[in-house]
């Protein structure tokens, strides 16, 4: 079982136009900043950006490839996430994932584990930061 303070970096993932379209269709969010090139050029970002929750979900998915989760996960308890910079089409993102806390529960073989995420782009700029609390098997 991983320990408090242990960190790992996820593999990188380039966000493409198809990711934005698939996410928009899945959740029903067709906001122009994500879907309309002409509109997006008139915004402070100058281009379309990925949905914030798309980036968050992608990084949680990439974190599953680190070995910290796997079949030990019982359930998600809480997410607290900050969206500090945009992710544009073609940006490659990865996350530094750190175990912040592990707390035993009253039920044997279970622990509440809190993970810190720092999502960075290809330039090393932090674009999102978050905490995810998960109930996990501790045996």
C-alpha positions as CSV (number, residue, x, y, z in Angstrom):
1,X,0.0,0.0,0.0
2,X,1.3,3.5,-0.9
3,X,2.3,5.7,2.1
4,X,1.7,9.4,3.1
5,X,4.0,11.7,1.2
6,X,4.6,9.3,-1.7
7,X,4.4,11.0,-5.1
8,X,4.2,9.9,-8.7
9,X,3.8,11.6,-12.0
10,X,1.2,10.4,-14.4
11,X,1.8,9.8,-18.1
12,X,1.1,12.8,-20.3
13,X,-2.0,13.1,-22.4
14,X,-2.5,15.5,-25.3
15,X,-6.0,17.0,-25.4
16,X,-7.5,17.0,-28.8
17,X,-10.5,18.4,-30.5
18,X,-12.1,14.9,-30.4
19,X,-11.8,14.9,-26.6
20,X,-13.7,18.2,-26.4
21,X,-16.4,17.0,-28.7
22,X,-16.8,13.7,-27.0
23,X,-17.0,15.3,-23.6
24,X,-19.5,17.9,-24.8
25,X,-21.7,15.2,-26.2
26,X,-21.4,13.1,-23.0
27,X,-22.3,15.8,-20.6
28,X,-24.4,18.1,-22.9
29,X,-22.1,21.2,-22.4
30,X,-21.8,22.9,-25.8
31,X,-20.8,26.3,-24.5
32,X,-19.2,28.4,-27.3
33,X,-15.9,28.8,-25.5
34,X,-15.5,25.0,-26.1
35,X,-17.2,24.6,-29.4
36,X,-17.1,27.8,-31.5
37,X,-13.7,28.9,-33.0
38,X,-15.0,32.3,-34.0
39,X,-16.5,33.0,-30.6
40,X,-13.4,31.7,-28.8
41,X,-11.1,33.9,-30.7
42,X,-12.9,36.9,-29.2
43,X,-12.2,35.7,-25.6
44,X,-9.2,36.5,-23.5
45,X,-7.9,32.9,-24.3
46,X,-7.9,33.6,-28.1
47,X,-8.9,30.0,-28.8
48,X,-11.2,27.2,-27.8
49,X,-10.4,25.6,-24.4
50,X,-11.2,22.2,-22.9
51,X,-13.9,21.9,-20.3
52,X,-12.4,22.2,-16.9
53,X,-14.0,18.9,-15.8
54,X,-12.7,17.2,-18.9
55,X,-9.1,18.0,-17.8
56,X,-9.9,17.0,-14.2
57,X,-11.5,13.7,-15.3
58,X,-8.6,13.0,-17.7
59,X,-6.1,13.4,-14.9
60,X,-8.0,11.2,-12.5
61,X,-8.1,8.6,-15.3
62,X,-4.4,9.0,-15.9
63,X,-3.8,8.6,-12.1
64,X,-5.4,5.1,-12.3
65,X,-2.4,4.1,-14.4
66,X,0.1,4.9,-11.6
67,X,-0.8,1.9,-9.4
68,X,-2.1,4.0,-6.5
69,X,-5.7,2.9,-7.1
70,X,-6.6,-0.3,-8.9
71,X,-8.9,-2.8,-7.3
72,X,-8.4,-1.3,-3.8
73,X,-10.8,1.6,-4.5
74,X,-14.1,1.2,-2.8
75,X,-15.6,4.6,-3.6
76,X,-15.0,8.3,-4.2
77,X,-15.9,10.5,-1.2
78,X,-14.9,14.0,-2.1
79,X,-13.4,16.2,-4.8
80,X,-12.1,19.8,-4.3
81,X,-10.7,21.2,-7.5
82,X,-9.3,24.6,-8.6
83,X,-9.2,25.5,-12.3
84,X,-6.4,28.2,-12.5
85,X,-5.4,28.2,-16.2
86,X,-7.0,27.1,-19.5
87,X,-6.1,23.9,-21.3
88,X,-6.2,24.5,-25.1
89,X,-6.5,22.0,-27.9
90,X,-3.0,20.5,-28.4
91,X,-1.9,21.0,-24.8
92,X,-0.2,18.0,-23.2
93,X,-1.1,17.6,-19.5
94,X,0.2,15.4,-16.8
95,X,-0.3,15.4,-13.0
96,X,1.9,15.1,-10.0
97,X,0.0,13.0,-7.6
98,X,0.9,12.9,-3.9
99,X,-0.7,11.0,-1.0
100,X,-1.5,13.7,1.5
101,X,-3.2,11.6,4.2
102,X,-4.3,8.0,5.0
103,X,-6.7,7.5,7.9
104,X,-8.0,4.2,9.1
105,X,-11.8,3.8,9.5
106,X,-13.9,2.0,12.1
107,X,-14.3,-0.9,9.6
108,X,-11.2,-3.1,9.5
109,X,-9.4,-3.3,6.1
110,X,-10.6,0.2,5.0
111,X,-8.8,3.6,4.9
112,X,-9.8,7.1,3.8
113,X,-7.0,8.3,1.5
114,X,-6.6,11.9,0.3
115,X,-4.6,12.6,-2.8
116,X,-3.2,15.9,-4.0
117,X,-3.1,16.6,-7.7
118,X,-1.1,19.3,-9.5
119,X,-1.9,19.3,-13.2
120,X,0.8,20.8,-15.4
121,X,0.9,21.5,-19.1
122,X,3.8,21.0,-21.6
123,X,5.4,24.2,-20.4
124,X,5.4,23.2,-16.8
125,X,2.6,25.6,-15.9
126,X,0.2,24.5,-13.2
127,X,-3.3,24.6,-14.8
128,X,-5.4,22.8,-12.1
129,X,-4.9,21.7,-8.5
130,X,-7.1,19.4,-6.6
131,X,-7.7,17.1,-3.7
132,X,-9.5,13.8,-4.1
133,X,-10.6,11.7,-1.1
134,X,-11.2,8.0,-1.7
135,X,-12.3,5.1,0.5
136,X,-9.9,2.2,-0.2
137,X,-9.1,-1.2,1.0
138,X,-6.1,-1.1,3.3
139,X,-5.2,-4.8,3.4
